[in-house]
Amino acid sequence: MLPAGFRNVLLLASSLLFAGLSAVPQSFSPSLRIGPGAACRLSRAESERRCRAPGQPPGGALCHGRGRCDCGVCICHVSEPGVYFGPLCECHEWVCETYDGSICAGHGKCNCGKCECDEGWSGDACQYPTHCDLTKKKSNQMCKNSQDVICSNAGTCHCGRCKCDNSDGNGLVYGKFCECDDRECIDDETEEICGGHGKCYCGNCYCEAGWHGDKCEFQCDITPWESKRRCTSPDGKICSNRGICVCGECSYCLYDRYSDDFCSGHGQCNCGRCDCRVGWYGKKCEHPNSCPLSAEESIKKCQGSSDLPCSGRGKCECGKCTCYPPGDRRVYGRTCECDNRRCEDLDGVICGGHGTCSCGRCVCEKGWFGKLCQHPRKCNMTEEQSKSLCESADGILCSGKGSCHCGKCICSAEEWYISGEFCDCDDRDCDKHDGLICTGNGICSCGNCECWDGWNGNACEIWLGTEYP
């Protein structure tokens, strides 16, 4: 036990230290009060000054109008935690823009949802170099998509990087090669994206239950539950796992969303199977019998923006990808770039049951956020209750590698490899094959690969099926 006089000296020193701080993060919550329930040692004017953004005059909004000021410290609104945070409640977004899979393109730091670019870089994702050492020919070559079109004719090339045309500022044209144009999802009559009845990803509409059509413009005259009932076969499978259910009827011919036709436009649908025209073969008549491309040209077309042909999830034939596992509709796209298995947790729940999966990314319902829509924006816990559930065995909050929200850890977005309940796992410890963690055929769970159905091996590199693509 320290002498009373020495304790008072320590108390005075700590008070003077805190008095020099203008604002500190809420998680530290320093107290400028002598004891619980005691009056604040700061004057009201000084307390409000510390809760006001620099440069704001007296009387300006405290805590950016997003919280309350408690003795010089901002306590952000708790009605929707996770929406506002920061020492002065100044931050609104958790995650910054990415480019080619890297936050701030690896040329900046993420601060309050905005990229602070390193010297020599600019752009929303710090993707554009200020000075370019590339020749125009080399720059244009780097901007070509898999069809050898510069920025997909939807943007301009700046030093090997595409700047998409978004003159109206709506951001509907995007992608590394400006290959995604969500204007294709706008309904001509209602002028709404997907008619207001679905979500758009890369120019394709994903309709809500009860709606269908290219732009979700058609409504079924039966309920989604009745539609599902009519399509369910005696074994409990929808369309026997061989087709899709549209308003209570099964369509068994395979539809290629990229060729706008059944059987890829190279055959006819007869009794649920594609009868291919002469010169074509495959389940969707997607492959020509003779290929005019060289092996190198074929692989290049199958790579797209990926480092591997067919994104490491399919077989490349004459510049076209056949995604695997065979028959698994969760893996799709021109270069098999969409993998909806990534929206599932270890229990197979899609987007935590609080969102829809679009090309391997969860689109969360209102009130939820997170990679798998696992975090509620509203929380009924107190800050103390929440933090007690986020402390690891050593007593450190989220292992010092994340933040705590409603009793769950949100691992640092800047360190993509950090995961686990308490942000205590490093996904770089998982085995790789072809340069991919778990070969892209499983989930890395705290250093071990959890393989999806049909795959085995330390890196999920072994296909157990009878048909290997």
C-alpha positions as CSV (number, residue, x, y, z in Angstrom):
1,M,0.0,0.0,0.0
2,L,1.4,3.4,-1.0
3,P,1.5,6.3,1.5
4,A,-1.5,8.6,1.2
5,G,0.7,11.6,0.4
6,F,2.5,9.7,-2.4
7,R,-0.9,8.7,-3.9
8,N,-2.0,12.3,-4.0
9,V,1.2,13.3,-5.8
10,L,0.5,10.6,-8.4
11,L,-3.1,11.8,-8.7
12,L,-2.0,15.4,-9.3
13,A,0.6,14.4,-11.9
14,S,-1.9,12.3,-13.8
15,S,-4.4,15.1,-13.8
16,L,-1.9,17.5,-15.2
17,L,-1.0,15.0,-17.9
18,F,-4.6,14.6,-19.0
19,A,-5.1,18.3,-19.0
20,G,-2.7,18.6,-21.9
21,L,-4.7,16.3,-24.1
22,S,-7.3,17.9,-26.4
23,A,-9.1,14.6,-27.1
24,V,-8.4,10.9,-26.8
25,P,-10.1,7.8,-28.2
26,Q,-13.2,6.8,-26.3
27,S,-11.7,3.4,-25.5
28,F,-9.2,5.0,-23.1
29,S,-11.9,7.2,-21.4
30,P,-9.6,9.2,-19.1
31,S,-11.4,10.8,-16.2
32,L,-10.8,14.3,-15.2
33,R,-13.0,13.8,-12.1
34,I,-11.7,13.2,-8.6
35,G,-14.0,10.2,-8.1
36,P,-17.1,8.6,-9.3
37,G,-20.0,11.0,-9.5
38,A,-17.7,13.9,-8.6
39,A,-17.7,17.2,-10.5
40,C,-15.4,17.7,-13.5
41,R,-12.1,19.5,-12.8
42,L,-12.5,21.4,-16.1
43,S,-14.6,24.4,-16.7
44,R,-17.5,24.0,-19.0
45,A,-15.8,26.2,-21.6
46,E,-12.6,24.1,-21.5
47,S,-14.5,20.8,-21.6
48,E,-16.4,21.9,-24.7
49,R,-13.2,23.2,-26.3
50,R,-11.7,19.8,-26.1
51,C,-14.8,18.2,-27.6
52,R,-14.8,20.6,-30.5
53,A,-12.9,20.1,-33.8
54,P,-9.9,22.3,-34.3
55,G,-10.7,25.6,-35.8
56,Q,-14.3,25.6,-34.8
57,P,-15.5,28.7,-33.0
58,P,-17.1,28.6,-29.6
59,G,-20.7,27.5,-29.9
60,G,-19.8,25.1,-32.7
61,A,-21.0,21.5,-32.7
62,L,-19.5,19.2,-30.1
63,C,-18.2,15.8,-31.1
64,H,-19.2,16.6,-34.6
65,G,-22.8,16.4,-33.5
66,R,-22.5,12.7,-33.2
67,G,-22.0,12.3,-29.4
68,R,-22.0,13.9,-26.1
69,C,-19.1,15.7,-24.3
70,D,-18.2,14.3,-20.9
71,C,-15.6,16.4,-19.1
72,G,-13.5,17.0,-22.3
73,V,-14.0,13.5,-23.7
74,C,-16.4,12.6,-26.6
75,I,-18.6,9.6,-26.0
76,C,-20.1,8.8,-29.4
77,H,-23.7,8.0,-29.8
78,V,-24.4,4.4,-28.7
79,S,-27.7,4.0,-30.5
80,E,-25.8,2.9,-33.6
81,P,-22.3,1.9,-32.4
82,G,-19.9,1.2,-35.3
83,V,-21.3,4.0,-37.3
84,Y,-19.4,6.9,-35.6
85,F,-16.1,6.6,-33.8
86,G,-12.8,8.4,-33.2
87,P,-11.6,10.8,-30.6
88,L,-14.1,13.5,-31.7
89,C,-16.6,11.1,-33.3
90,E,-15.2,12.3,-36.6
91,C,-15.0,8.9,-38.4
92,H,-17.9,7.4,-40.2
93,E,-16.6,4.5,-42.2
94,W,-14.6,1.5,-41.1
95,V,-13.0,0.4,-44.4
96,C,-11.2,2.4,-47.1
97,E,-11.3,2.0,-50.9
98,T,-9.3,-0.9,-52.3
99,Y,-7.5,-1.4,-55.6
100,D,-6.5,-4.7,-57.0
101,G,-7.3,-6.3,-53.7
102,S,-5.2,-4.0,-51.6
103,I,-6.5,-1.3,-49.2
104,C,-5.3,2.1,-50.5
105,A,-3.5,0.1,-53.2
106,G,-0.7,-0.4,-50.7
107,H,0.4,3.2,-51.2
108,G,-1.4,4.9,-48.3
109,K,-2.9,4.6,-44.8
110,C,-6.6,4.1,-44.0
111,N,-7.9,6.9,-41.7
112,C,-11.6,7.3,-41.0
113,G,-12.7,5.5,-44.1
114,K,-10.5,7.7,-46.4
115,C,-7.1,6.9,-47.8
116,E,-4.2,9.1,-46.9
117,C,-1.9,8.6,-49.8
118,D,1.9,8.3,-49.6
119,E,3.9,11.0,-51.3
120,G,3.8,10.4,-55.1
121,W,0.4,8.8,-55.1
122,S,-3.2,10.0,-55.5
123,G,-6.8,8.8,-56.0
124,D,-9.6,7.5,-53.8
125,A,-7.6,4.3,-53.4
126,C,-4.1,5.9,-53.9
127,Q,-3.9,4.0,-57.1
128,Y,-2.5,6.7,-59.4
129,P,1.2,7.6,-59.4
130,T,1.9,11.3,-59.5
131,H,4.8,10.8,-61.9
132,C,4.8,8.1,-64.6
133,D,7.9,6.3,-65.9
134,L,6.0,4.0,-68.3
135,T,5.9,4.5,-72.1
136,K,2.4,5.0,-73.5
137,K,2.6,1.6,-75.2
138,K,3.5,-0.1,-71.9
139,S,0.8,1.9,-70.0
140,N,-1.9,0.9,-72.5
141,Q,-0.8,-2.7,-72.4
142,M,-1.3,-2.8,-68.7
143,C,-4.8,-1.2,-69.0
144,K,-6.1,-3.9,-71.5
145,N,-8.8,-6.3,-70.3
146,S,-9.0,-10.0,-71.2
147,Q,-10.4,-9.0,-74.6
148,D,-7.4,-6.6,-75.2
149,V,-9.7,-3.5,-74.9
150,I,-8.2,-0.6,-73.1
151,C,-10.2,0.0,-69.9
152,S,-13.1,-1.8,-71.5
153,N,-13.9,1.3,-73.5
154,A,-15.4,2.8,-70.3
155,G,-12.4,4.8,-69.0
156,T,-9.0,6.2,-69.7
157,C,-5.6,4.8,-69.0
158,H,-3.3,6.7,-66.6
159,C,0.2,5.1,-66.2
160,G,-1.1,1.6,-66.5
161,R,-4.2,2.1,-64.3
162,C,-7.7,2.7,-65.5
163,K,-9.7,5.7,-64.5
164,C,-13.3,4.9,-65.1
165,D,-15.8,7.3,-66.7
166,N,-18.0,8.6,-63.9
167,S,-18.8,12.1,-65.0
168,D,-22.1,12.1,-63.1
169,G,-20.3,11.1,-59.9
170,N,-22.5,8.0,-59.2
171,G,-19.6,5.5,-59.4
172,L,-21.6,3.0,-61.4
173,V,-18.6,2.2,-63.6
174,Y,-15.8,0.5,-61.7
175,G,-13.3,-2.4,-61.6
176,K,-9.6,-2.7,-62.3
177,F,-10.3,-2.5,-66.1
178,C,-13.6,-0.6,-65.7
179,E,-15.2,-3.9,-66.6
180,C,-18.2,-3.4,-64.3
181,D,-21.0,-1.1,-65.5
182,D,-23.9,-1.0,-63.1
183,R,-25.8,1.3,-65.5
184,E,-26.8,-2.0,-67.2
185,C,-28.9,-2.7,-64.2
186,I,-31.0,0.5,-64.5
187,D,-34.6,-0.2,-65.5
188,D,-35.6,1.9,-68.5
189,E,-39.1,2.6,-67.1
190,T,-38.6,3.1,-63.4
191,E,-35.0,4.4,-63.8
192,E,-34.2,2.4,-60.6
193,I,-31.3,-0.1,-60.3
194,C,-32.8,-3.6,-60.7
195,G,-36.2,-2.0,-60.6
196,G,-35.8,-1.4,-56.9
197,H,-36.2,-5.2,-56.3
198,G,-32.6,-6.4,-56.3
199,K,-28.9,-5.7,-55.9
200,C,-26.6,-5.0,-58.8
201,Y,-23.0,-6.3,-59.0
202,C,-20.9,-5.8,-62.0
203,G,-23.8,-5.1,-64.3
204,N,-25.9,-8.1,-63.2
205,C,-29.1,-8.0,-61.1
206,Y,-29.5,-10.3,-58.2
207,C,-33.3,-10.2,-57.5
208,E,-35.1,-10.4,-54.2
209,A,-37.4,-13.3,-53.5
210,G,-40.5,-13.1,-55.7
211,W,-38.9,-11.1,-58.5
212,H,-37.1,-12.2,-61.7
213,G,-35.9,-11.0,-65.0
214,D,-32.8,-9.3,-66.3
215,K,-33.6,-6.2,-64.3
216,C,-35.9,-7.8,-61.7
217,E,-38.9,-6.3,-63.6
218,F,-41.2,-9.3,-63.3
219,Q,-43.1,-10.3,-60.2
220,C,-44.3,-13.8,-59.6
221,D,-48.0,-14.3,-59.1
222,I,-47.3,-16.8,-56.3
223,T,-45.4,-16.3,-53.1
224,P,-41.7,-17.2,-52.8
225,W,-42.6,-20.1,-50.5
226,E,-45.1,-21.5,-53.0
227,S,-42.6,-21.1,-55.8
228,K,-40.0,-23.1,-53.8
229,R,-42.6,-25.7,-52.9
230,R,-43.5,-26.3,-56.5
231,C,-39.8,-26.6,-57.5
232,T,-38.9,-29.0,-54.7
233,S,-38.5,-32.6,-55.8
234,P,-39.5,-35.6,-53.6
235,D,-35.9,-35.9,-52.3
236,G,-36.2,-32.4,-50.9
237,K,-33.8,-30.8,-53.5
238,I,-34.8,-27.7,-55.5
239,C,-35.1,-28.8,-59.2
240,S,-33.1,-31.9,-58.2
241,N,-30.0,-29.6,-58.0
242,R,-29.9,-29.6,-61.8
243,G,-31.7,-26.3,-62.6
244,I,-33.0,-23.0,-61.3
245,C,-36.5,-22.2,-60.0
246,V,-38.3,-19.4,-61.7
247,C,-41.8,-18.7,-60.4
248,G,-42.5,-22.2,-59.4
249,E,-41.1,-23.8,-62.6
250,C,-37.8,-25.5,-63.1
251,S,-35.5,-24.4,-65.9
252,Y,-33.0,-27.2,-66.5
253,C,-30.9,-25.8,-69.4
254,L,-27.8,-24.0,-68.3
255,Y,-27.9,-20.2,-68.8
256,D,-24.8,-18.3,-69.5
257,R,-25.3,-14.8,-68.1
258,Y,-22.4,-13.5,-70.2
259,S,-23.8,-14.6,-73.6
260,D,-27.4,-13.6,-72.9
261,D,-28.7,-16.9,-74.1
262,F,-29.3,-20.5,-73.0
263,C,-26.7,-23.0,-74.2
264,S,-24.4,-20.1,-74.8
265,G,-26.1,-19.3,-78.1
266,H,-24.5,-22.4,-79.6
267,G,-27.2,-25.0,-79.2
268,Q,-30.9,-25.7,-78.3
269,C,-32.4,-26.7,-75.0
270,N,-34.2,-30.0,-75.3
271,C,-35.7,-31.8,-72.3
272,G,-33.4,-29.9,-70.0
273,R,-30.2,-30.6,-71.9
274,C,-28.2,-28.6,-74.4
275,D,-27.9,-30.0,-77.9
276,C,-24.9,-28.3,-79.3
277,R,-24.4,-27.1,-82.8
278,V,-21.6,-28.6,-85.0
279,G,-18.3,-27.3,-83.8
280,W,-19.3,-26.7,-80.1
281,Y,-19.4,-28.9,-77.0
282,G,-19.8,-28.7,-73.2
283,K,-22.7,-28.6,-70.8
284,K,-23.5,-25.1,-72.0
285,C,-22.1,-25.5,-75.5
286,E,-19.5,-23.1,-74.4
287,H,-16.4,-24.7,-75.9
288,P,-15.4,-24.8,-79.7
289,N,-14.1,-28.1,-81.0
290,S,-11.2,-26.5,-82.7
291,C,-9.4,-23.5,-81.1
292,P,-7.8,-20.7,-83.2
293,L,-5.9,-19.4,-80.2
294,S,-2.4,-20.4,-79.1
295,A,-1.9,-21.9,-75.7
296,E,-0.5,-18.5,-74.4
297,E,-3.4,-16.5,-75.9
298,S,-5.9,-18.9,-74.4
299,I,-4.4,-18.7,-70.9
300,K,-4.2,-14.9,-71.2
301,K,-8.0,-14.7,-71.9
302,C,-8.7,-17.0,-69.0
303,Q,-6.7,-14.9,-66.6
304,G,-8.5,-11.6,-66.8
305,S,-7.3,-9.5,-63.9
306,S,-6.3,-12.6,-61.9
307,D,-2.8,-14.0,-61.6
308,L,-4.0,-17.5,-62.3
309,P,-6.1,-18.9,-65.2
310,C,-9.8,-19.0,-64.3
311,S,-8.8,-17.4,-60.9
312,G,-7.5,-20.8,-59.9
313,R,-11.0,-22.2,-59.7
314,G,-11.5,-23.7,-63.1
315,K,-10.2,-25.2,-66.4
316,C,-9.2,-23.1,-69.3
317,E,-10.1,-24.3,-72.8
318,C,-9.6,-22.1,-75.8
319,G,-9.8,-18.9,-73.8
320,K,-13.0,-19.9,-71.9
321,C,-13.2,-21.1,-68.3
322,T,-15.2,-24.0,-66.9
323,C,-15.5,-23.3,-63.2
324,Y,-15.3,-26.1,-60.6
325,P,-16.4,-27.9,-58.6
326,P,-18.5,-29.2,-61.5
327,G,-22.2,-28.3,-61.1
328,D,-21.5,-25.9,-58.2
329,R,-23.3,-22.7,-59.2
330,R,-21.7,-20.8,-56.4
331,V,-18.5,-20.4,-58.5
332,Y,-19.1,-18.5,-61.7
333,G,-18.0,-15.6,-63.9
334,R,-16.0,-15.2,-67.1
335,T,-12.8,-16.1,-65.3
336,C,-14.5,-17.9,-62.3
337,E,-13.8,-14.7,-60.4
338,C,-17.0,-15.0,-58.3
339,D,-16.9,-17.5,-55.5
340,N,-20.0,-17.3,-53.3
341,R,-18.6,-19.9,-51.0
342,R,-16.7,-17.0,-49.4
343,C,-20.0,-15.6,-48.1
344,E,-20.4,-18.7,-45.9
345,D,-19.1,-19.2,-42.4
346,L,-17.8,-22.5,-41.1
347,D,-21.4,-23.6,-40.4
348,G,-22.5,-22.9,-44.0
349,V,-24.6,-19.9,-43.0
350,I,-24.6,-17.3,-45.8
351,C,-23.8,-13.7,-44.8
352,G,-24.8,-14.5,-41.2
353,G,-28.4,-14.7,-42.3
354,H,-28.4,-10.9,-42.5
355,G,-27.5,-10.3,-46.1
356,T,-27.2,-11.6,-49.7
357,C,-24.1,-12.8,-51.5
358,S,-23.0,-11.1,-54.6
359,C,-19.9,-12.4,-56.4
360,G,-18.3,-13.6,-53.2
361,R,-19.1,-10.4,-51.2
362,C,-21.9,-10.0,-48.7
363,V,-24.4,-7.2,-49.2
364,C,-25.7,-6.6,-45.7
365,E,-29.3,-5.8,-44.7
366,K,-29.9,-2.5,-43.0
367,G,-28.7,-2.6,-39.4
368,W,-25.8,-5.1,-40.0
369,F,-22.2,-4.8,-41.2
370,G,-19.0,-6.8,-41.4
371,K,-17.4,-9.1,-44.0
372,L,-20.1,-11.8,-43.2
373,C,-22.8,-9.3,-42.0
374,Q,-22.1,-10.7,-38.5
375,H,-22.1,-7.4,-36.6
376,P,-25.4,-5.6,-35.6
377,R,-25.1,-1.8,-35.7
378,K,-27.4,-1.4,-32.7
379,C,-26.2,-2.9,-29.5
380,N,-28.0,-3.5,-26.2
381,M,-24.8,-4.0,-24.2
382,T,-23.0,-1.5,-22.1
383,E,-19.4,-0.6,-23.0
384,E,-18.1,-2.6,-20.0
385,Q,-20.2,-5.7,-21.0
386,S,-19.0,-5.5,-24.5
387,K,-15.3,-5.1,-23.6
388,S,-15.4,-8.0,-21.2
389,L,-16.4,-10.4,-24.0
390,C,-13.6,-9.1,-26.3
391,E,-10.7,-9.7,-23.8
392,S,-8.5,-12.6,-24.7
393,A,-6.9,-14.9,-22.0
394,D,-4.1,-12.4,-21.5
395,G,-6.6,-9.6,-20.8
396,I,-5.7,-7.7,-23.9
397,L,-8.7,-6.3,-25.9
398,C,-8.9,-8.2,-29.3
399,S,-5.2,-9.1,-28.9
400,G,-4.3,-5.5,-29.6
401,K,-5.1,-6.1,-33.3
402,G,-8.7,-4.9,-33.6
403,S,-11.6,-3.1,-32.0
404,C,-14.5,-4.3,-29.9
405,H,-18.1,-3.9,-31.0
406,C,-21.0,-5.3,-29.2
407,G,-19.0,-8.1,-27.6
408,K,-17.2,-9.2,-30.8
409,C,-13.8,-8.3,-32.2
410,I,-13.5,-6.5,-35.5
411,C,-10.0,-7.3,-36.7
412,S,-7.9,-4.6,-38.4
413,A,-8.8,-4.2,-42.0
414,E,-5.3,-3.0,-42.8
415,E,-3.9,-6.5,-41.8
416,W,-6.0,-8.7,-44.0
417,Y,-4.4,-11.9,-42.6
418,I,-5.6,-11.3,-39.0
419,S,-8.6,-13.3,-38.0
420,G,-10.1,-15.3,-35.1
421,E,-12.6,-14.7,-32.3
422,F,-10.1,-12.5,-30.6
423,C,-8.0,-11.5,-33.7
424,D,-5.4,-13.9,-32.4
425,C,-5.0,-15.9,-35.7
426,D,-2.7,-15.3,-38.6
427,D,-4.1,-16.6,-41.9
428,R,-0.6,-16.6,-43.4
429,D,0.0,-19.7,-41.4
430,C,-2.4,-21.7,-43.6
431,D,-0.9,-23.9,-46.3
432,K,-0.8,-22.6,-49.9
433,H,-1.0,-24.2,-53.3
434,D,-0.5,-22.3,-56.6
435,G,0.1,-19.2,-54.5
436,L,-3.4,-19.3,-53.0
437,I,-4.2,-19.8,-49.3
438,C,-6.1,-23.1,-49.0
439,T,-5.9,-23.2,-52.9
440,G,-9.1,-21.1,-52.9
441,N,-11.1,-24.2,-52.0
442,G,-11.5,-23.7,-48.3
443,I,-11.5,-21.3,-45.4
444,C,-8.4,-20.6,-43.3
445,S,-9.4,-21.1,-39.7
446,C,-6.7,-20.1,-37.2
447,G,-3.8,-21.6,-39.2
448,N,-5.6,-24.6,-40.6
449,C,-7.5,-25.0,-43.8
450,E,-11.2,-26.0,-43.5
451,C,-11.9,-27.5,-47.0
452,W,-15.2,-27.1,-48.8
453,D,-17.1,-30.2,-49.8
454,G,-15.3,-32.2,-52.5
455,W,-11.8,-31.0,-51.5
456,N,-9.1,-32.4,-49.3
457,G,-5.4,-32.0,-48.4
458,N,-3.5,-29.6,-46.1
459,A,-4.1,-26.8,-48.6
460,C,-7.4,-28.2,-50.0
461,E,-5.6,-29.0,-53.2
462,I,-7.0,-32.5,-53.8
463,W,-10.3,-32.8,-55.6
464,L,-12.3,-35.9,-54.4
465,G,-14.9,-35.9,-57.1
466,T,-15.0,-38.3,-60.1
467,E,-14.8,-35.5,-62.6
468,Y,-11.8,-33.2,-62.3
469,P,-12.0,-30.1,-64.6
